[in-house]
Amino acid sequence: MANALGTLASSLVAQRTLDYLKEMFPPVLRMFIDFTPQQVLLNQSITTRIPGATAAYSAVAGYVAPDVTDTDVPVTATNFKAASVAFTAAQMSSTNRDLVNEHAAALANSLGQDLLDQLCAIFINANYPLASLRTLEDAVNYDDVTLRGIRKKLNVRKAPALGRLGILNSDAFEALSGDDLVTKIDTNANSQDDYALAPMILRARGFTIIEYPQLPANAIDLNGIFMTAGGVVGAVGVPADANAPGMFDNVPNVAAVEVVTDEDTGLSLLQRLHKNSNGGIQMDLAWVFGFAKGNTNCVELVTEAP
């Protein structure tokens, strides 16, 4: 039976796109990005805070909260990005293809990859210039020893242990996922009996490690980024739109506009729907976001050995 899309097509695509985006951003990655359904203006400065550390103390004499200093980090929302899809009149009627999943996956891939591109672009020499923030390792040589050395560096800098993330290019991820100690079944959960079901994420030495084939070299021969909470901060919201309800009450709207939000994560997109002259409909999904460097002690960049 052909799939009848009808009036639910666009809403289904938007909701499914959020589902796919949620899968693209595992919880540890979402620790670095503040997703909100609130409106964010292009080039708006948003203050994001890195929580300060506090130490345990003796409470024998009572509870006296020590001073905690949070660090304010301004993030400028310089990116206004959208992905669009159009349904023709024939597609809206019926088709043998699963248009909802096809288009939702494509939209999520476009938006998610672009967001990750902008995140990874933060890691340049101007933002993290110190030689002490570098590990020299060719991508093909990644192994458990590499991870142990990076873990030690972050520990010495007193970087938080919770939420440690690694983003590797495909060569580095391939090498690391083939290391015996990283995949050994009695030391971690990365090894599975069914290799076809092996995870796309590695977890080793306190890091959640993901592969990102589009990881940019950033002029420093970058092949891996390791960071923990506070190393970089980001803010993502939804843009203003002239057709949004209440924007211009006395002007006819040419598009239906609403904010679609995933309640679990706060992931939000602005959805615009407008008809074209031949009976079809176009849907635009958009967001506004920005990233800024954080605490350099919470970042270790891995570059190719000279």
C-alpha positions in Angstrom: 0.0 0.0 0.0 1.3 3.5 -0.8 2.0 5.8 2.0 -0.6 8.5 2.3 1.1 11.6 3.7 -1.8 14.0 3.8 -1.7 17.0 6.2 0.5 15.2 8.8 3.5 14.9 6.5 5.4 18.0 7.5 4.8 17.7 11.2 6.0 14.1 11.1 9.1 15.1 9.2 9.9 17.8 11.7 9.4 15.5 14.7 11.4 12.7 13.2 14.2 15.1 12.3 14.5 16.0 16.0 14.6 12.3 16.8 17.5 11.8 14.3 19.3 14.9 15.7 19.0 13.5 19.2 20.7 10.4 18.1 23.5 12.4 16.4 24.2 14.3 19.7 24.8 11.7 22.4 24.3 12.9 26.0 28.0 13.6 26.5 28.1 15.8 23.4 25.0 17.7 24.6 26.9 18.7 27.7 28.7 21.3 25.7 25.7 22.7 23.9 22.8 24.6 25.5 19.7 23.8 23.4 16.7 26.1 24.0 13.3 26.7 22.4 13.8 30.4 23.1 14.2 32.9 20.3 17.8 33.9 19.6 18.7 36.9 17.4 21.4 36.6 14.8 24.7 37.9 16.2 23.2 38.1 19.7 25.6 37.7 22.6 24.5 35.0 25.0 26.2 34.6 28.4 26.9 30.9 29.2 28.4 29.9 32.5 31.0 27.3 33.3 30.2 26.1 36.8 33.0 26.7 39.3 34.5 23.8 41.3 33.9 23.4 45.1 35.6 21.2 47.6 34.2 18.9 50.3 34.7 20.2 53.8 34.2 19.1 57.4 30.6 19.7 58.6 31.2 19.0 62.2 30.9 22.6 63.1 27.9 23.1 60.8 27.2 23.7 57.1 29.1 26.6 55.7 28.9 26.9 51.9 32.3 27.8 50.4 32.5 30.5 47.8 32.1 29.2 44.2 33.1 31.3 41.3 31.4 30.6 38.0 33.0 31.7 34.8 30.9 33.7 32.3 31.6 32.9 28.7 29.9 35.1 26.0 28.7 33.2 23.0 27.8 35.1 19.8 25.1 33.4 17.7 26.8 34.0 14.4 25.2 31.1 12.5 21.6 31.2 11.1 21.2 27.8 9.3 18.3 26.1 7.7 17.4 22.9 5.8 14.4 22.7 3.5 12.4 20.0 1.7 9.5 20.4 -0.7 6.6 17.9 -1.3 5.0 18.0 -4.7 1.2 17.6 -5.1 1.7 14.0 -6.3 3.9 13.2 -3.3 1.4 14.6 -0.9 -1.2 12.3 -2.4 0.6 9.0 -2.3 3.9 7.3 -3.0 5.6 3.9 -2.4 8.5 5.6 -0.7 8.8 6.4 3.0 9.1 10.1 2.5 8.9 10.9 6.2 12.0 8.9 7.2 13.9 9.8 4.0 13.5 13.5 4.4 13.8 13.6 8.1 17.1 11.7 8.0 18.4 14.0 5.2 17.4 17.2 7.1 18.9 16.0 10.3 22.1 15.0 8.6 22.4 18.5 7.0 21.7 20.4 10.1 23.7 18.1 12.5 26.8 18.0 10.3 26.8 21.7 9.9 26.5 22.2 13.6 29.4 19.8 14.3 31.5 21.6 11.6 31.1 24.8 13.5 31.9 23.2 16.8 35.1 21.6 15.5 36.1 24.9 13.9 36.6 26.4 17.3 39.7 24.3 17.9 42.3 26.4 16.1 45.7 27.7 17.3 44.3 31.2 18.1 41.9 29.7 20.6 44.1 26.9 22.0 47.7 28.0 21.3 49.7 26.3 24.0 52.0 23.5 23.1 51.0 21.8 26.4 47.5 21.3 24.9 48.8 19.1 22.1 49.4 15.4 21.8 51.5 14.4 18.8 50.1 11.2 17.3 49.6 10.0 13.8 46.0 9.0 13.2 47.0 5.5 12.2 48.8 5.0 15.5 45.9 5.6 17.9 45.7 3.0 20.6 45.1 2.6 24.3 48.5 4.2 25.2 47.3 7.3 23.4 44.2 7.5 25.5 46.1 6.9 28.8 48.5 9.7 28.0 45.6 12.2 27.2 43.7 11.1 30.3 46.8 11.8 32.4 47.2 15.3 30.9 43.6 16.2 31.7 43.9 14.8 35.2 47.0 16.8 36.0 45.2 19.9 34.8 42.4 19.0 37.2 39.9 18.9 34.3 36.5 17.4 35.3 36.3 13.6 34.9 32.6 13.6 34.1 31.5 13.9 30.5 34.9 13.5 28.8 34.4 13.4 25.0 36.6 12.4 22.1 35.9 13.4 18.5 38.2 11.6 16.0 38.6 11.6 12.2 37.9 8.3 10.5 41.6 7.2 10.3 42.1 7.7 14.0 38.8 6.0 14.9 39.6 3.0 12.7 43.0 2.6 14.4 41.6 3.0 17.9 38.7 0.6 17.4 41.1 -2.1 16.3 43.3 -1.8 19.4 43.1 -5.0 21.5 42.9 -3.2 24.9 40.2 -0.9 23.7 38.0 -3.7 22.4 38.9 -6.5 24.9 35.7 -8.0 26.1 36.8 -8.4 29.8 37.9 -4.8 30.2 35.0 -2.8 28.6 31.7 -3.1 26.7 33.1 -2.1 23.3 33.4 -5.7 22.1 30.4 -7.6 21.0 29.8 -11.2 19.7 28.0 -9.8 16.6 30.4 -7.4 14.8 27.5 -6.2 12.7 25.9 -4.7 15.8 29.2 -3.2 17.1 28.5 0.4 18.4 29.5 3.5 16.5 30.8 4.9 19.8 33.8 3.7 21.8 34.0 4.1 25.6 37.4 3.7 27.0 39.6 5.3 29.7 36.8 7.6 30.8 36.1 9.0 27.3 33.1 8.6 25.1 34.6 8.7 21.7 32.8 9.3 18.4 33.9 9.2 14.8 33.4 12.4 12.7 34.7 11.9 9.2 34.5 15.6 8.4 36.7 16.6 11.3 38.7 19.6 9.9 42.5 19.7 10.1 42.2 23.4 11.1 45.7 24.2 9.8 47.3 22.3 12.6 47.0 18.7 11.2 44.2 18.0 13.8 43.0 14.4 13.9 41.4 14.3 17.3 39.7 16.5 19.9 39.5 15.4 23.6 37.6 17.6 26.0 35.6 17.7 29.1 32.9 20.1 30.4 33.9 23.7 30.0 36.4 23.2 27.2 34.0 24.8 24.7 30.5 26.2 25.1 27.7 26.6 22.7 24.2 28.0 22.5 21.4 27.0 20.1 18.0 28.6 19.8 15.4 29.4 17.2 15.3 32.5 14.9 12.7 35.1 14.7 10.3 34.9 11.7 8.1 37.5 10.2 5.3 35.0 9.9 5.4 33.9 13.5 2.1 34.3 15.4 1.8 37.8 16.9 4.8 39.3 14.9 2.7 41.4 12.6 -1.0 41.1 13.5 -2.4 43.1 10.7 -0.3 41.6 7.9 -1.4 38.4 6.2 0.9 35.5 6.8 2.3 33.5 3.8 3.7 30.7 6.0 2.7 28.7 9.1 5.4 29.0 11.7 5.9 27.1 14.9 8.7 25.9 17.2 9.1 22.1 17.4 10.9 20.9 20.5 12.1 17.6 21.9 11.0 17.7 25.5 13.9 15.4 26.7 16.8 17.5 25.4 15.5 20.9 24.6 16.5 20.4 21.0 14.4 22.9 19.0 13.8 23.9 15.5 11.8 26.7 13.8 9.4 25.0 11.3 8.0 27.0 8.4 5.4 25.7 6.0 4.3 27.5 2.9 2.5 26.4 -0.3 3.8 26.8 -3.8 1.9 27.8 -6.9 1.5 24.2 -8.2 -0.1 22.7 -5.1 2.9 21.4 -3.3 4.3 22.5 0.1 7.8 23.5 1.3 9.0 23.0 4.8 12.0 24.9 6.3 13.7 23.9 9.5 16.0 26.5 11.0 18.0 27.4 14.1 20.5 30.0 15.3 23.6 29.1 17.2 27.2 30.0 18.2 30.2 28.5 19.9 33.0 30.0 22.0 36.2 28.7 23.5 36.1 27.8 27.1 38.7 26.7 29.7 41.8 25.6 27.8 42.8 23.2 30.7 39.8 21.1 29.6 40.9 20.5 26.1 43.6 18.3 24.5 44.1 18.4 20.8 45.8 15.6 18.9 47.8 16.5 15.8 49.8 14.5 13.3 53.4 14.0 14.4 55.9 16.1 12.3 
